[in-house]
Amino acid sequence: MPDESTQVAAPEASPQRRRSEWLKENRARVAVLGTLLFFLLAALAGLERDDWFATIMQGLSVGAITFLVASGLSLIFGLMDVLNLAHGEIFMLGAYVGWTVYTRFDTAVDAAVPVLLILAPFALLPLWKRASVWIRGIDLTWHVGLWLVTLVGVYVGWLTLFAGGAVEEGAEEATGGASALLIVIVTAVVLALAAWAFLTFRRLRSDNADSEPGMKLTAWSLLVIGGFTSIVAVTKFPLVIWNPEDFAKSPSNFSVQIDLGTLAPLPAESFSWPAVIAFLALLVGGALVATALMTFARQAGELEPVTRRHVAGFATMVVAAIVLSLVKDPLNDWIFGISTTWRFFLAMAVATGLGAAVGAFIEVILIRPLYDRPIYQLMITLGVGFILIEVVREIWGRPEFTMARPAAFNGTGPGCPGEGLGGFFSGCSTVDVFGGRLRVYNEGFIVLVGLIVLVGVTLLLRRTRLGMVIRAGVQDPEMVEALGINVRRVFTSVFALGSGLAALGGVLAAPSIGLSTGMGALFLLGAIVALAIGGLTSFPGAAAGAVLVGLLQQLIIRFGQTGINVPFLAEPFKPSPTLVPAISILVMVVILLVLPAGLFGRSER
């Protein structure tokens, strides 16, 4: 065998040869990109000089919002192989929460107190997981007995607190509002559930079956008790809120008032119960719900110890709830006195944080037990999306309404509109650039935030230790776990980051397009199309696909106004706005036929 020192290394390929090989491997991609660029330039050439720059900027604005949704989807799907169908509804939730913090901060503070108390026990998940292990070991008799006690307790509590007046007076509008028919139906359901539990107990006893069904009964018992306790306790907290049925107290009227500068805090309310009892009831309800969810999850593996980090998280949320409850009146006065620009930035931060928290909750409680069952993941996230829509309709109402722009982007009067690129910083609502009239918020601020997110997340993934751990955890989670890194926590962080970006997109979109329960589905469709075009697992591809989708939409809208000169037609063809999604999907199909992995996706060989 020849000595290693005598072996001659293969000559390195020349730059020209490497270029030739790259072009050969990517000729289809280059051809598609060239074709898209040609059609884009041809379309812009058909516009007046005053229109083409405005059309490009409007397309970038729509693309920036679509990118914030698509980037979150790309992170979650590309790094975790999970398609979150509730992503659009998290975008919608971010818009509504952002509106609440921006317009009705007093309501946001009142709502934050019980929300923090309900979520606080979830910081101690390892403790409730240990409790769930103990639950699985108890005798079947105790499981069934707890279920029967739960049914009786919740039924009596419901009659006393919500339907008591109907029992005494036989009227629907008495102290709780339950009709006699509803009481009969609920009574029949409770009796049926009790009979089913008793028959199940007898069958399992005779068959000497394991305690799995009994464990589920106890989990349901804890979930029902915890949920009922939490609902009752929340109704005892003070909450000043709007009324969609009354125009004077409707979200639409409040949006007008903040635009006119006449919005003020609503009159404060007080606790229906002693504050200490209401606080403890919510903590107990949250703990029971968390224990029930851990019992349902049945996650395998070693039990994680309760560390100071868990206790600190629990204590932080409880203390924050107490502090907010004590200082809410001066805090409301201060917030309503500052500029709407700072309130909007606060709304952006709160909506993004809440979106991240919702994403982390979905991953830990719902997705983590189902990583090996992707169909169940789709069903769970689809169901979560429908639940979020109904929650929004119940709280904010069904009518659509707008969100006022912050003062920094809504100026009028002398000196407006601004002139040139410097006009974006003039405080005017519009600016004239290259002969086109642009809106400072839509075509300036939104595009800027999209660029910041693109650069920031790219640096996070490529230049930080967290990004390295994320990429390594996707490729070989066992190896990363062996190095002492908690891969599950990393995946939770990725899911939270993606959901937070979607919520940020929602609060940015609200002043531009308004708020409606259908906005999530609309932008989720655009984000999926953008991801398919750019590449499902490519973060830069998500940006490129979103920009392309935004430009296509704005070009179709613009030509719908001016028309396209088509041979053999006497009048210019004006495409309908309903063609906007159809054209985007058509372009997606053509690109996928040529490049199945998208423009920047990795081909699987």
Beta strands, then each sheet from edge to edge (+ up, - down):
strand 1: 418-419
strand 2: 430-433
strand 3: 436-439
sheet 1: 1+ 2+ 3-
end
